[in-house]
Amino acid sequence: MHPRPISAPFFGQARQFVFIALALLSIAVEAQVPAPLPQVNVDLKLNGVVNAIVRQDDGGIVLGGHFSSVNGVPRRNIARLQPDGNLDFSWQGQSDGEVFALAVGSGGTILVGGDFNQLNGQPRLNIGKLSGTTGALDPAWDPHAGFAVRALAADRLNAVYAGGDFPQIGGVFRSGVAKLFDAGAGTADPDWDLPTNGPVFALALRGSSLYVGGTFTEINGESRSGIGKLTAVSPGLLDPNWNPSANGSVLALSVATSGDVFAGGNFNSIGGLLRNHLAKLSDNGAGSVDPNWDPSPSDIVHAIQIDSSVAVFVGGAFSSAGGIAREHIAKLAYAGNGSADVGWNPSISHRVLALAPGASGAVLAGGDFNTVGGQIRLGFSIVNASGAAGAAVDTALPAVVSSLAVQPGGGVVVAGQFVTANGLLRRNLLRLSPTGALDPIWNPSANDSVFAIAADGDAAVYVGGRFTQAGGQPRDFIAKLSGGGDGAADTGWNPSSESWVYALAVEPGAALYAGGAFHSIGGQSRSAIAKLSTSGNGAVDVNWNPFADSIVTSLVLGPENSLFAGGRFDNIGGRAIRQVAKLSRVGTGAADATWNAPLNASVDALAPGHSGEIYMASKVCFLGGQFNYCPLKIAGSGSGVVDPVWNPSMDFNVVALAVGGDDAVFAGGIFSAVSGLPRRGLVKLSANGQVDLSWRPGVDGVVYALATSATGVVYVGGQFSGIGGQPRSSLAALPVATPDSIYANGFQNDTTISTERGLAGYLEWRPAHP
């Protein structure tokens, strides 16, 4: 088993979302009105991640990773495919957290390792055992690992070997690697104790030898850099001679029947020779490196699968291997110099993290990819002997919509983290036509998450995020796209941010304001906030430089050449002012010397009112002598006085705000009650801050983005599967008023939609400044 390294900022929050969803579903369910508008109903999906694959004796395939469905059927992080590749509906294994490792144990059982608290709804800390035929949990086997289990191997007789981050497992202290009994409670072998001083990511068992890979520098107190050879039988011993010594992490290991040991990872030297990320080692003596075999992948190797003595399949993050271009997977010659098979080229879109043998010369590939050979394959694919993708078996996660922008002509631009929409590739960006249907042409395809959108009329759309490609062009974290057509990037406009962009606000046809985690943009030193030209190459305004000392997450234009900025800063615009500031859009961008809203936590969302006021959402706010989760209404002029009457108290975070044409305020987030009334994730507030009693759609997840239109529609984005009593995949449109009045207006026919009034909420899973 060859799981990916620890760092995974998004997927590491999986348990948080599960907890939130369960909490929201557990509250009293109020009547859900209004129902979402039928015109906006796009099936969004995000590819799941497959970290581990095992092939069973009968040809069945078990997948482990981070996903919530397989081919549309609910499956939590573990699933079984029948030998013909179809999902096994009767096999009901599940995990409440990410699965990193799988192995077949004695009697065909499935051993599961990962970062979880439960298997099949029963307590199992990071390791457990399931039936290979039914998926039922073994009621006795419970080694209870203190931290994540990232690698497993089994002799299928009486021993299971586990590697990971743990300091204890099987009832005793065992650091990094342990030998467990396959029977009974899974206790640790008392005579086998070879601790590592760092995590173990890979294990490979052959006969009486266990090969170990990871990020350690010692095994049992002896120097071993990233790789070592242990005696599998008791008492456990460290081979005193076998010491290839990698200068980085070893993340994948596989041993051929001939005894050759293949090691992959993030190193460029092993066994005293230069070897980029992959090497073939002798299994005896000192573990010498094959002097001829050197495919030299261009980046990290995460997985290795040996096809007898003919070929070696490798997967990872590379773009070339074996002397030629190969995207994330390659078939290499076992002998000679390890050259790549020139006729075998699946071309997978992102990292391959797991490999296993398939039938008839096929290889099974898992990872965090979304296409194989141009065909949509979400997280898993059977790759046949010719290198073509087999029948689709898609692992998926709920999509995340993090930002919305309404164009003047009625189109709606949607951004976030998703891969497909209605079965079509739409990587992190899509557009709805004025009728609410998915635009069949507009497809800029950002290669990573998009956090912010600003529509400059119908002609241009600005996007910010953590992508490095968008609209068919290399673009670092910020891009200008066509607002129509295919959404291609403006070929000249390219400020190129140094780090992620979280917020955008545009003065139509004049200037674009960007906030984020950057220290430079457009070749100029700018800390977290900048003013860019909307024309030409997107040059930075040489005078405007407010300099925020930490991240800016929200921006909205205010009256009289003002700009409101929210985030995590303590200083901005030349003043010591925390979390939110009123800046001038002209000159140097100085902060207003008199405006100082009293906030005590970072700002997650801002929205301008129609009379100069500003609505803002913070994780907590101090009002009326007590702390609350609430949005605030603050005067946009003068000293920034907080409206003492407008005080809708939430029971949890608000992360999105938008203002409607009738001065109603829409708030979205993670809450379940507002002012003591049940409201799940979404609420409509009157101009005086009272909850609208007739408007209570309810959301079965989290709302991250809101935008309103002049036709009486509020667009809602987030991470949810239902809203207003109807299924919706993280994106919906609701009438802002009662159903009778909104349908009388005829949403489909009235396309005079104003520009966006609200700014999308800050994503809870976004990491802090790098």
RAFEN-V151231 format. One record per residue. RES is the residue in three letters. SS is DSSP state (@ for helix, = for strand, . for the rest). BURIAL is + if it has 9 or more other ideal C-beta (glycine too) atoms within 8 Angstrom, else -. Layout:
[[RES;SS;BURIAL] [RES;SS;BURIAL]]
//
This chain:
[[MET;.;+] [HIS;=;+] [PRO;.;+] [ARG;.;+] [PRO;.;-] [ILE;.;-] [SER;.;-] [ALA;.;-] [PRO;.;+] [PHE;.;-] [PHE;@;+] [GLY;@;-] [GLN;@;+] [ALA;@;+] [ARG;@;+] [GLN;@;+] [PHE;@;+] [VAL;@;+] [PHE;@;-] [ILE;@;+] [ALA;@;+] [LEU;@;-] [ALA;@;+] [LEU;@;+] [LEU;@;-] [SER;@;-] [ILE;.;+] [ALA;.;-] [VAL;.;-] [GLU;.;-] [ALA;.;-] [GLN;.;+] [VAL;=;+] [PRO;.;+] [ALA;.;+] [PRO;.;+] [LEU;.;+] [PRO;.;-] [GLN;.;+] [VAL;.;+] [ASN;.;-] [VAL;.;+] [ASP;.;+] [LEU;=;+] [LYS;=;+] [LEU;=;+] [ASN;=;+] [GLY;.;+] [VAL;=;+] [VAL;=;+] [ASN;=;+] [ALA;=;+] [ILE;=;+] [VAL;=;+] [ARG;=;+] [GLN;.;+] [ASP;.;-] [ASP;.;-] [GLY;.;-] [GLY;.;+] [ILE;=;+] [VAL;=;+] [LEU;=;+] [GLY;=;+] [GLY;=;+] [HIS;=;+] [PHE;.;+] [SER;.;+] [SER;=;+] [VAL;=;+] [ASN;.;-] [GLY;.;-] [VAL;=;-] [PRO;=;-] [ARG;.;+] [ARG;.;+] [ASN;.;+] [ILE;=;+] [ALA;=;+] [ARG;=;+] [LEU;=;+] [GLN;.;+] [PRO;.;+] [ASP;.;-] [GLY;.;+] [ASN;.;-] [LEU;=;+] [ASP;.;+] [PHE;.;-] [SER;.;-] [TRP;.;+] [GLN;.;-] [GLY;.;+] [GLN;.;+] [SER;=;+] [ASP;.;+] [GLY;.;+] [GLU;=;+] [VAL;=;+] [PHE;=;+] [ALA;=;+] [LEU;=;+] [ALA;=;+] [VAL;=;+] [GLY;.;+] [SER;@;+] [GLY;@;-] [GLY;@;+] [THR;.;+] [ILE;=;+] [LEU;=;+] [VAL;=;+] [GLY;=;+] [GLY;=;+] [ASP;=;-] [PHE;.;+] [ASN;.;-] [GLN;=;+] [LEU;=;+] [ASN;.;+] [GLY;.;-] [GLN;=;-] [PRO;=;-] [ARG;.;+] [LEU;.;+] [ASN;.;+] [ILE;=;+] [GLY;=;+] [LYS;=;+] [LEU;=;+] [SER;.;+] [GLY;.;+] [THR;.;-] [THR;.;-] [GLY;.;+] [ALA;.;-] [LEU;=;+] [ASP;.;+] [PRO;.;-] [ALA;.;-] [TRP;.;+] [ASP;.;+] [PRO;.;+] [HIS;.;+] [ALA;.;+] [GLY;.;+] [PHE;.;+] [ALA;.;+] [VAL;=;+] [ARG;=;+] [ALA;=;+] [LEU;=;+] [ALA;=;+] [ALA;=;+] [ASP;.;-] [ARG;.;-] [LEU;.;-] [ASN;.;-] [ALA;=;+] [VAL;=;+] [TYR;=;+] [ALA;=;+] [GLY;=;+] [GLY;=;+] [ASP;.;-] [PHE;.;+] [PRO;.;-] [GLN;=;+] [ILE;=;+] [GLY;.;+] [GLY;.;+] [VAL;=;+] [PHE;=;-] [ARG;.;+] [SER;.;+] [GLY;.;+] [VAL;=;+] [ALA;=;+] [LYS;=;+] [LEU;=;+] [PHE;=;+] [ASP;.;+] [ALA;.;-] [GLY;.;-] [ALA;.;+] [GLY;.;+] [THR;.;+] [ALA;=;+] [ASP;.;+] [PRO;.;-] [ASP;.;-] [TRP;.;+] [ASP;.;-] [LEU;.;+] [PRO;.;+] [THR;=;+] [ASN;.;-] [GLY;.;+] [PRO;.;+] [VAL;=;+] [PHE;=;+] [ALA;=;+] [LEU;=;+] [ALA;=;+] [LEU;=;+] [ARG;=;-] [GLY;.;-] [SER;.;-] [SER;=;+] [LEU;=;+] [TYR;=;+] [VAL;=;+] [GLY;=;+] [GLY;=;+] [THR;.;-] [PHE;.;+] [THR;.;-] [GLU;=;+] [ILE;=;+] [ASN;.;-] [GLY;.;-] [GLU;=;-] [SER;=;-] [ARG;.;+] [SER;.;+] [GLY;.;+] [ILE;=;+] [GLY;=;+] [LYS;=;+] [LEU;=;+] [THR;=;+] [ALA;.;+] [VAL;.;-] [SER;.;-] [PRO;.;-] [GLY;.;+] [LEU;.;-] [LEU;=;+] [ASP;.;+] [PRO;.;-] [ASN;.;-] [TRP;.;+] [ASN;.;+] [PRO;.;+] [SER;.;+] [ALA;.;+] [ASN;.;+] [GLY;.;+] [SER;=;+] [VAL;=;+] [LEU;=;+] [ALA;=;+] [LEU;=;+] [SER;=;+] [VAL;=;+] [ALA;.;+] [THR;.;-] [SER;.;-] [GLY;.;+] [ASP;.;+] [VAL;=;+] [PHE;=;+] [ALA;=;+] [GLY;=;+] [GLY;=;+] [ASN;=;-] [PHE;.;+] [ASN;.;-] [SER;=;+] [ILE;=;+] [GLY;.;+] [GLY;.;-] [LEU;=;+] [LEU;=;-] [ARG;.;+] [ASN;.;+] [HIS;.;+] [LEU;=;+] [ALA;=;+] [LYS;=;+] [LEU;=;+] [SER;.;+] [ASP;.;+] [ASN;.;-] [GLY;.;-] [ALA;.;+] [GLY;.;+] [SER;.;+] [VAL;=;+] [ASP;.;+] [PRO;.;-] [ASN;.;-] [TRP;.;+] [ASP;.;-] [PRO;.;+] [SER;.;+] [PRO;.;+] [SER;.;+] [ASP;.;-] [ILE;.;+] [VAL;=;+] [HIS;=;+] [ALA;=;+] [ILE;=;+] [GLN;=;+] [ILE;=;+] [ASP;=;+] [SER;.;-] [SER;.;-] [VAL;.;-] [ALA;=;+] [VAL;=;+] [PHE;=;+] [VAL;=;+] [GLY;=;+] [GLY;=;+] [ALA;.;-] [PHE;.;+] [SER;.;-] [SER;=;+] [ALA;=;+] [GLY;.;+] [GLY;.;+] [ILE;=;-] [ALA;=;-] [ARG;.;+] [GLU;.;-] [HIS;.;+] [ILE;=;+] [ALA;=;+] [LYS;=;+] [LEU;=;+] [ALA;=;+] [TYR;.;+] [ALA;.;-] [GLY;.;-] [ASN;.;+] [GLY;.;+] [SER;.;+] [ALA;=;+] [ASP;.;+] [VAL;.;-] [GLY;.;-] [TRP;.;+] [ASN;.;-] [PRO;.;+] [SER;.;+] [ILE;=;+] [SER;.;+] [HIS;.;-] [ARG;.;+] [VAL;=;+] [LEU;=;+] [ALA;=;+] [LEU;=;+] [ALA;=;+] [PRO;=;-] [GLY;.;+] [ALA;.;-] [SER;.;-] [GLY;.;-] [ALA;.;+] [VAL;=;+] [LEU;=;+] [ALA;=;+] [GLY;=;+] [GLY;=;+] [ASP;.;-] [PHE;.;+] [ASN;.;+] [THR;=;+] [VAL;=;+] [GLY;.;+] [GLY;.;-] [GLN;=;-] [ILE;=;+] [ARG;.;+] [LEU;.;+] [GLY;.;+] [PHE;=;+] [SER;=;+] [ILE;=;+] [VAL;=;+] [ASN;.;+] [ALA;.;-] [SER;.;-] [GLY;.;+] [ALA;.;-] [ALA;=;+] [GLY;.;+] [ALA;.;-] [ALA;.;-] [VAL;.;+] [ASP;.;+] [THR;=;+] [ALA;=;+] [LEU;=;+] [PRO;.;+] [ALA;.;+] [VAL;=;+] [VAL;=;+] [SER;=;+] [SER;=;+] [LEU;=;+] [ALA;=;+] [VAL;=;+] [GLN;.;+] [PRO;.;+] [GLY;.;-] [GLY;.;+] [GLY;.;+] [VAL;=;+] [VAL;=;+] [VAL;=;+] [ALA;=;+] [GLY;=;+] [GLN;=;+] [PHE;.;+] [VAL;.;+] [THR;=;+] [ALA;=;+] [ASN;.;-] [GLY;.;-] [LEU;=;+] [LEU;=;+] [ARG;.;+] [ARG;.;+] [ASN;.;+] [LEU;=;+] [LEU;=;+] [ARG;=;+] [LEU;=;+] [SER;.;+] [PRO;.;+] [THR;.;-] [GLY;.;+] [ALA;.;-] [LEU;=;+] [ASP;.;+] [PRO;.;-] [ILE;.;-] [TRP;.;+] [ASN;.;+] [PRO;.;+] [SER;.;+] [ALA;.;+] [ASN;.;+] [ASP;.;+] [SER;.;+] [VAL;=;+] [PHE;=;+] [ALA;=;+] [ILE;=;+] [ALA;=;+] [ALA;=;+] [ASP;=;+] [GLY;.;+] [ASP;.;+] [ALA;.;-] [ALA;=;+] [VAL;=;+] [TYR;=;+] [VAL;=;+] [GLY;=;+] [GLY;=;+] [ARG;.;-] [PHE;.;+] [THR;.;-] [GLN;=;+] [ALA;=;+] [GLY;.;+] [GLY;.;-] [GLN;=;+] [PRO;=;-] [ARG;.;+] [ASP;.;-] [PHE;.;+] [ILE;=;+] [ALA;=;+] [LYS;=;+] [LEU;=;+] [SER;=;+] [GLY;.;+] [GLY;.;-] [GLY;.;-] [ASP;.;-] [GLY;.;+] [ALA;.;+] [ALA;=;+] [ASP;.;+] [THR;.;-] [GLY;.;-] [TRP;.;+] [ASN;.;+] [PRO;.;+] [SER;.;+] [SER;=;+] [GLU;.;+] [SER;.;+] [TRP;.;+] [VAL;=;+] [TYR;=;+] [ALA;=;+] [LEU;=;+] [ALA;=;+] [VAL;=;+] [GLU;=;+] [PRO;.;-] [GLY;.;-] [ALA;.;-] [ALA;=;+] [LEU;=;+] [TYR;=;+] [ALA;=;+] [GLY;=;+] [GLY;=;+] [ALA;.;+] [PHE;.;+] [HIS;.;-] [SER;=;+] [ILE;=;+] [GLY;.;+] [GLY;.;-] [GLN;=;+] [SER;=;-] [ARG;.;+] [SER;.;+] [ALA;.;+] [ILE;=;+] [ALA;=;+] [LYS;=;+] [LEU;=;+] [SER;=;+] [THR;.;+] [SER;.;-] [GLY;.;-] [ASN;.;+] [GLY;.;+] [ALA;.;+] [VAL;=;+] [ASP;.;+] [VAL;.;-] [ASN;.;-] [TRP;.;+] [ASN;.;-] [PRO;.;+] [PHE;.;+] [ALA;.;+] [ASP;.;+] [SER;.;+] [ILE;.;+] [VAL;=;+] [THR;=;+] [SER;=;+] [LEU;=;+] [VAL;=;+] [LEU;=;+] [GLY;=;+] [PRO;.;-] [GLU;.;-] [ASN;.;-] [SER;=;+] [LEU;=;+] [PHE;=;+] [ALA;=;+] [GLY;=;+] [GLY;=;+] [ARG;.;-] [PHE;.;+] [ASP;.;-] [ASN;=;+] [ILE;=;+] [GLY;.;+] [GLY;.;-] [ARG;=;+] [ALA;=;-] [ILE;.;+] [ARG;.;-] [GLN;.;+] [VAL;=;+] [ALA;=;+] [LYS;=;+] [LEU;=;+] [SER;=;+] [ARG;.;+] [VAL;.;-] [GLY;.;-] [THR;.;+] [GLY;.;+] [ALA;.;+] [ALA;=;+] [ASP;.;+] [ALA;.;-] [THR;.;-] [TRP;.;+] [ASN;.;-] [ALA;.;+] [PRO;.;-] [LEU;.;+] [ASN;.;+] [ALA;.;+] [SER;.;+] [VAL;=;+] [ASP;=;+] [ALA;=;+] [LEU;=;+] [ALA;=;+] [PRO;=;+] [GLY;.;+] [HIS;.;-] [SER;.;-] [GLY;.;+] [GLU;.;+] [ILE;=;+] [TYR;=;+] [MET;=;+] [ALA;=;+] [SER;=;+] [LYS;=;-] [VAL;=;+] [CYS;=;+] [PHE;=;-] [LEU;=;+] [GLY;.;-] [GLY;.;-] [GLN;=;-] [PHE;=;-] [ASN;=;+] [TYR;=;+] [CYS;=;+] [PRO;=;+] [LEU;=;+] [LYS;=;+] [ILE;=;+] [ALA;.;+] [GLY;.;+] [SER;.;-] [GLY;.;-] [SER;.;-] [GLY;.;+] [VAL;.;-] [VAL;=;+] [ASP;.;+] [PRO;.;-] [VAL;.;-] [TRP;.;+] [ASN;.;+] [PRO;.;+] [SER;.;+] [MET;=;+] [ASP;.;-] [PHE;.;-] [ASN;.;+] [VAL;=;+] [VAL;=;+] [ALA;=;+] [LEU;=;+] [ALA;=;+] [VAL;=;+] [GLY;.;+] [GLY;.;-] [ASP;.;-] [ASP;.;+] [ALA;.;+] [VAL;=;+] [PHE;=;+] [ALA;=;+] [GLY;=;+] [GLY;=;+] [ILE;.;+] [PHE;.;+] [SER;.;+] [ALA;=;+] [VAL;=;+] [SER;.;-] [GLY;.;-] [LEU;=;-] [PRO;=;+] [ARG;.;+] [ARG;.;+] [GLY;.;+] [LEU;=;+] [VAL;=;+] [LYS;=;+] [LEU;=;+] [SER;.;+] [ALA;.;-] [ASN;.;-] [GLY;.;+] [GLN;.;-] [VAL;=;+] [ASP;.;+] [LEU;.;-] [SER;.;-] [TRP;.;+] [ARG;=;+] [PRO;.;+] [GLY;.;+] [VAL;=;+] [ASP;.;+] [GLY;.;+] [VAL;=;+] [VAL;=;+] [TYR;=;+] [ALA;=;+] [LEU;=;+] [ALA;=;+] [THR;=;+] [SER;=;+] [ALA;.;-] [THR;.;+] [GLY;.;+] [VAL;=;+] [VAL;=;+] [TYR;=;+] [VAL;=;+] [GLY;=;+] [GLY;=;+] [GLN;=;+] [PHE;.;+] [SER;.;+] [GLY;=;+] [ILE;=;+] [GLY;.;+] [GLY;.;+] [GLN;=;-] [PRO;=;-] [ARG;.;+] [SER;.;+] [SER;.;+] [LEU;=;+] [ALA;=;+] [ALA;=;+] [LEU;=;+] [PRO;=;+] [VAL;.;+] [ALA;.;-] [THR;.;+] [PRO;@;+] [ASP;@;-] [SER;@;+] [ILE;@;+] [TYR;@;+] [ALA;@;-] [ASN;@;+] [GLY;.;-] [PHE;.;+] [GLN;.;-] [ASN;.;-] [ASP;.;-] [THR;.;+] [THR;.;-] [ILE;.;+] [SER;.;+] [THR;.;-] [GLU;.;+] [ARG;.;+] [GLY;=;+] [LEU;.;+] [ALA;.;+] [GLY;.;+] [TYR;.;+] [LEU;.;+] [GLU;.;+] [TRP;.;+] [ARG;.;+] [PRO;.;-] [ALA;.;-] [HIS;.;-] [PRO;.;-]]
//
